[in-house]
């Protein structure tokens, strides 16, 4: 440590093989230098965050990262965008699903969604191929009541339908999805959530048919103006079968598969 340097800064001198002195300065950044997404999120708006995670979604001008540093090793997610310049050009090329990405920038929280705005990204590095995390299977009612725990994380929600929408999806439009009969009885209460179709910089859903039956959503959970919303990127196809259970049990060198359905419409059969 050299005299006159700040407490969190240390300077070391090394000599290379040619006898040249090299001065290297390191800075202890504390939690700001921690690469876990959960710690990055805890820095809060207007603060610098540094994180490394697996890219779960990369489309247009937005990137979503995830790791397993949430409470009890649960997933933790972070949104980056809208981005521009070199980072935008990398999306879809070197930055795709499953890539490990290092990102550093200033956090903001427009409309309640904590993110690193593209203009505030100071550094990003592609760290090579990683393993894409499996989506968390959650109910719509869980997201409705406890969405903060899943913000910017990859989720899968089954048994959804559009109670009052038909035709094709429009850009910059919020639809509503639910997971029940719509009767709102005590025995069968319906949960509902916004289904937000953004512009072409965030989705390729524009102009696609709105599912007329039950479908499964797989994507990230967003937030806008204090409300949580599903943020689709690609079309979800309505399924003729509502699956309520699936198990696999080993039997010697074979496996016994058992599944249960709540309803089937024009189903030709199952292929495993």
KEVO-661270 format. One record per residue (C-alpha): x, z, y; residue number from 1. Coordinates in steps of 0.5 Angstrom, whole numbers, padded with zeros to 4 digits. Layout:
N
PALUM    px    pz    py   n
PALUM     X     Z     Y NUM
...
***
This chain:
272
PALUM    px    pz    py   n
PALUM  0000  0000  0000   1
PALUM  0003 -0002  0007   2
PALUM  0002  0002  0013   3
PALUM -0003  0000  0018   4
PALUM -0008 -0003  0013   5
PALUM -0015  0000  0012   6
PALUM -0017  0005  0007   7
PALUM -0020  0000  0003   8
PALUM -0015 -0005  0003   9
PALUM -0008 -0005 -0001  10
PALUM -0002 -0010  0000  11
PALUM  0003 -0011 -0006  12
PALUM  0009 -0015 -0005  13
PALUM  0011 -0020 -0011  14
PALUM  0018 -0024 -0013  15
PALUM  0017 -0030 -0016  16
PALUM  0022 -0034 -0021  17
PALUM  0025 -0037 -0015  18
PALUM  0026 -0030 -0011  19
PALUM  0021 -0032 -0006  20
PALUM  0017 -0026 -0004  21
PALUM  0009 -0026 -0004  22
PALUM  0005 -0022 -0001  23
PALUM -0002 -0021 -0004  24
PALUM -0008 -0017 -0001  25
PALUM -0013 -0014 -0005  26
PALUM -0020 -0011 -0002  27
PALUM -0024 -0006 -0006  28
PALUM -0031 -0008 -0004  29
PALUM -0034 -0003 -0008  30
PALUM -0041 -0005 -0011  31
PALUM -0041 -0011 -0006  32
PALUM -0036 -0014 -0011  33
PALUM -0040 -0012 -0017  34
PALUM -0042 -0018 -0021  35
PALUM -0048 -0015 -0024  36
PALUM -0055 -0018 -0021  37
PALUM -0058 -0011 -0021  38
PALUM -0053 -0008 -0017  39
PALUM -0053 -0014 -0012  40
PALUM -0060 -0013 -0011  41
PALUM -0059 -0006 -0009  42
PALUM -0055 -0008 -0003  43
PALUM -0061 -0010  0000  44
PALUM -0063 -0015  0006  45
PALUM -0058 -0017  0011  46
PALUM -0052 -0015  0006  47
PALUM -0047 -0019  0002  48
PALUM -0048 -0019 -0005  49
PALUM -0044 -0022 -0011  50
PALUM -0047 -0023 -0018  51
PALUM -0045 -0027 -0024  52
PALUM -0051 -0029 -0029  53
PALUM -0054 -0035 -0033  54
PALUM -0058 -0040 -0030  55
PALUM -0065 -0040 -0032  56
PALUM -0068 -0045 -0027  57
PALUM -0064 -0050 -0023  58
PALUM -0069 -0055 -0020  59
PALUM -0069 -0059 -0013  60
PALUM -0066 -0054 -0008  61
PALUM -0067 -0047 -0012  62
PALUM -0063 -0044 -0017  63
PALUM -0065 -0037 -0021  64
PALUM -0060 -0033 -0025  65
PALUM -0061 -0027 -0030  66
PALUM -0057 -0022 -0034  67
PALUM -0059 -0016 -0038  68
PALUM -0057 -0011 -0032  69
PALUM -0064 -0008 -0031  70
PALUM -0066 -0001 -0033  71
PALUM -0065  0000 -0040  72
PALUM -0061 -0007 -0041  73
PALUM -0067 -0010 -0039  74
PALUM -0067 -0017 -0035  75
PALUM -0065 -0017 -0028  76
PALUM -0066 -0024 -0024  77
PALUM -0064 -0027 -0017  78
PALUM -0066 -0033 -0013  79
PALUM -0062 -0037 -0009  80
PALUM -0064 -0042 -0004  81
PALUM -0066 -0047 -0001  82
PALUM -0059 -0049 -0002  83
PALUM -0056 -0056  0001  84
PALUM -0049 -0059  0001  85
PALUM -0045 -0059 -0005  86
PALUM -0049 -0053 -0008  87
PALUM -0055 -0058 -0008  88
PALUM -0051 -0064 -0011  89
PALUM -0049 -0059 -0016  90
PALUM -0056 -0058 -0018  91
PALUM -0058 -0062 -0024  92
PALUM -0051 -0064 -0025  93
PALUM -0046 -0058 -0027  94
PALUM -0051 -0053 -0025  95
PALUM -0056 -0053 -0031  96
PALUM -0060 -0048 -0035  97
PALUM -0055 -0044 -0039  98
PALUM -0049 -0045 -0034  99
PALUM -0046 -0038 -0032 100
PALUM -0045 -0038 -0025 101
PALUM -0042 -0034 -0020 102
PALUM -0045 -0033 -0013 103
PALUM -0044 -0030 -0007 104
PALUM -0048 -0029  0000 105
PALUM -0052 -0025  0004 106
PALUM -0059 -0023  0002 107
PALUM -0065 -0024  0005 108
PALUM -0073 -0022  0004 109
PALUM -0077 -0027  0007 110
PALUM -0085 -0026  0005 111
PALUM -0082 -0021  0000 112
PALUM -0078 -0025 -0005 113
PALUM -0071 -0022 -0005 114
PALUM -0066 -0028 -0005 115
PALUM -0059 -0031 -0003 116
PALUM -0061 -0036  0002 117
PALUM -0058 -0043  0002 118
PALUM -0055 -0043  0009 119
PALUM -0052 -0036  0007 120
PALUM -0048 -0038  0001 121
PALUM -0041 -0037  0002 122
PALUM -0038 -0038 -0005 123
PALUM -0040 -0041 -0012 124
PALUM -0037 -0042 -0018 125
PALUM -0039 -0046 -0025 126
PALUM -0036 -0041 -0030 127
PALUM -0038 -0045 -0036 128
PALUM -0043 -0046 -0041 129
PALUM -0047 -0039 -0043 130
PALUM -0053 -0037 -0047 131
PALUM -0060 -0038 -0044 132
PALUM -0064 -0032 -0045 133
PALUM -0070 -0032 -0048 134
PALUM -0076 -0031 -0044 135
PALUM -0080 -0024 -0044 136
PALUM -0087 -0025 -0047 137
PALUM -0091 -0021 -0042 138
PALUM -0099 -0021 -0041 139
PALUM -0102 -0023 -0034 140
PALUM -0104 -0016 -0033 141
PALUM -0097 -0013 -0033 142
PALUM -0095 -0018 -0028 143
PALUM -0101 -0017 -0024 144
PALUM -0099 -0009 -0024 145
PALUM -0092 -0009 -0025 146
PALUM -0089 -0015 -0022 147
PALUM -0083 -0012 -0018 148
PALUM -0080 -0011 -0025 149
PALUM -0080 -0018 -0027 150
PALUM -0079 -0022 -0020 151
PALUM -0074 -0028 -0021 152
PALUM -0074 -0027 -0028 153
PALUM -0076 -0031 -0034 154
PALUM -0082 -0030 -0037 155
PALUM -0087 -0033 -0042 156
PALUM -0095 -0031 -0041 157
PALUM -0100 -0034 -0046 158
PALUM -0107 -0035 -0046 159
PALUM -0108 -0037 -0039 160
PALUM -0113 -0042 -0036 161
PALUM -0115 -0045 -0030 162
PALUM -0122 -0042 -0028 163
PALUM -0124 -0046 -0022 164
PALUM -0119 -0052 -0022 165
PALUM -0119 -0059 -0025 166
PALUM -0116 -0066 -0023 167
PALUM -0109 -0066 -0022 168
PALUM -0104 -0061 -0018 169
PALUM -0103 -0062 -0011 170
PALUM -0096 -0060 -0007 171
PALUM -0096 -0054 -0003 172
PALUM -0102 -0051 -0006 173
PALUM -0104 -0044 -0009 174
PALUM -0108 -0044 -0016 175
PALUM -0111 -0038 -0019 176
PALUM -0110 -0037 -0027 177
PALUM -0113 -0032 -0031 178
PALUM -0113 -0029 -0038 179
PALUM -0120 -0028 -0040 180
PALUM -0127 -0030 -0041 181
PALUM -0128 -0029 -0033 182
PALUM -0134 -0024 -0034 183
PALUM -0130 -0018 -0032 184
PALUM -0133 -0013 -0037 185
PALUM -0130 -0006 -0038 186
PALUM -0129 -0009 -0045 187
PALUM -0126 -0015 -0043 188
PALUM -0123 -0015 -0036 189
PALUM -0120 -0021 -0034 190
PALUM -0113 -0021 -0030 191
PALUM -0111 -0026 -0025 192
PALUM -0105 -0029 -0022 193
PALUM -0103 -0034 -0017 194
PALUM -0100 -0040 -0019 195
PALUM -0096 -0043 -0014 196
PALUM -0095 -0051 -0014 197
PALUM -0089 -0052 -0009 198
PALUM -0086 -0058 -0006 199
PALUM -0082 -0063 -0009 200
PALUM -0076 -0059 -0008 201
PALUM -0078 -0054 -0013 202
PALUM -0083 -0057 -0018 203
PALUM -0084 -0064 -0021 204
PALUM -0091 -0062 -0023 205
PALUM -0094 -0065 -0017 206
PALUM -0099 -0071 -0019 207
PALUM -0099 -0068 -0026 208
PALUM -0106 -0066 -0030 209
PALUM -0109 -0059 -0029 210
PALUM -0109 -0056 -0036 211
PALUM -0117 -0056 -0038 212
PALUM -0116 -0051 -0044 213
PALUM -0111 -0045 -0046 214
PALUM -0104 -0046 -0044 215
PALUM -0097 -0042 -0044 216
PALUM -0093 -0041 -0038 217
PALUM -0086 -0041 -0039 218
PALUM -0082 -0040 -0032 219
PALUM -0080 -0035 -0027 220
PALUM -0084 -0030 -0023 221
PALUM -0084 -0031 -0015 222
PALUM -0087 -0027 -0010 223
PALUM -0090 -0029 -0003 224
PALUM -0093 -0025  0003 225
PALUM -0093 -0018 -0002 226
PALUM -0097 -0022 -0008 227
PALUM -0093 -0024 -0014 228
PALUM -0094 -0031 -0017 229
PALUM -0092 -0036 -0023 230
PALUM -0088 -0041 -0020 231
PALUM -0088 -0047 -0025 232
PALUM -0083 -0053 -0025 233
PALUM -0085 -0057 -0031 234
PALUM -0092 -0058 -0034 235
PALUM -0095 -0054 -0039 236
PALUM -0099 -0057 -0044 237
PALUM -0106 -0054 -0046 238
PALUM -0106 -0052 -0053 239
PALUM -0111 -0053 -0058 240
PALUM -0110 -0046 -0061 241
PALUM -0110 -0039 -0059 242
PALUM -0104 -0036 -0063 243
PALUM -0105 -0028 -0063 244
PALUM -0100 -0026 -0068 245
PALUM -0094 -0029 -0072 246
PALUM -0089 -0025 -0077 247
PALUM -0084 -0028 -0082 248
PALUM -0082 -0023 -0088 249
PALUM -0076 -0025 -0092 250
PALUM -0078 -0026 -0100 251
PALUM -0071 -0027 -0104 252
PALUM -0068 -0034 -0101 253
PALUM -0075 -0035 -0098 254
PALUM -0079 -0033 -0092 255
PALUM -0086 -0032 -0092 256
PALUM -0090 -0034 -0085 257
PALUM -0096 -0031 -0083 258
PALUM -0100 -0032 -0077 259
PALUM -0107 -0031 -0074 260
PALUM -0111 -0035 -0069 261
PALUM -0116 -0033 -0064 262
PALUM -0119 -0040 -0063 263
PALUM -0118 -0047 -0065 264
PALUM -0120 -0053 -0062 265
PALUM -0119 -0060 -0066 266
PALUM -0113 -0057 -0069 267
PALUM -0110 -0062 -0075 268
PALUM -0106 -0057 -0078 269
PALUM -0099 -0053 -0077 270
PALUM -0092 -0056 -0078 271
PALUM -0087 -0051 -0079 272
***
